[in-house]
Amino acid sequence: MTDGGDQPDLLSDLTDLDFARHLLVEAHNDLHGKVSRFRMLTDFSRDLLGSVAQNL
């Protein structure tokens, strides 16, 4: 999947299994931090929507 240039596709050397392993490792890295950020965002949006609903 090249565009005619000299650069090969970034994922051309990955097999399906290698790609799946890469995604699993990426999903697992800093899982605690990702969950913490998700909880922070849900708390923030709940508080924001609650304050908007009170002002209506």
Summary of the structure (lengths in Angstrom):
residues: 56
radius of gyration: 20.6
end to end distance: 53.2
largest distance: 59.2
contacts: 87
relative contact order: 0.07
helix: 66%
strand: 0%
